[in-house]
Amino acid sequence: MINFRPATPNDSEYLYNLKKKTLREYIELIWGWDEEVQRNYHRKNFEPKKYQIIQENGEDIGCLSIEEQSKKFFLSIIEITPEYQNKGIGSELIHDLIDKGLQEEKTIELQVLKVNKRAFNLYKSLGFTLKDENQTHYQMTYSTHLSRPTKEID
């Protein structure tokens, strides 16, 4: 069963290592991975109040960060530890956010690294569309004035 708990300052190392496990290969492709640069960036920018730790059966398995604004939700981070990927957890969490967006009539936005094709394809399959792009990222949106895509049944 999936639960959440608020992140605390004690989660800093866990969240840094989670980023390393989930994003390092993509960061290496774009900028290269410099451990000192990444650690300093994390140290300067880590704000526990922005994160929810995702748990399954009491075990920390990822993190979620959603910024709520007046007309939209911005999904800034969703990271699932590799051992728990491809089990539908991320999709379920995004579907929950879509449902909340529909209820509150807010769009949902996110950005994804262009080199992270797996994540891009997941977001596309969940109904997100390409809004814009820059050199490294795609900006995607889910317009909640449209209905949520239904799951196909075999």
ABEGO torsion letter per residue (X at the ends): XBBBBBBBAAAAAAAAAAAAAAAAAAAAAAAEBBAAAAAAAAAAABBAAABBBBBBGGBBAEBBBBBBBAABBBBABBBBBAAABGAGAAAAAAAAAAAAAAAAGBBBBBBBBAABAAAAAAAAAAGBBBABBBAABBBBBBBAABBBBBBBBX
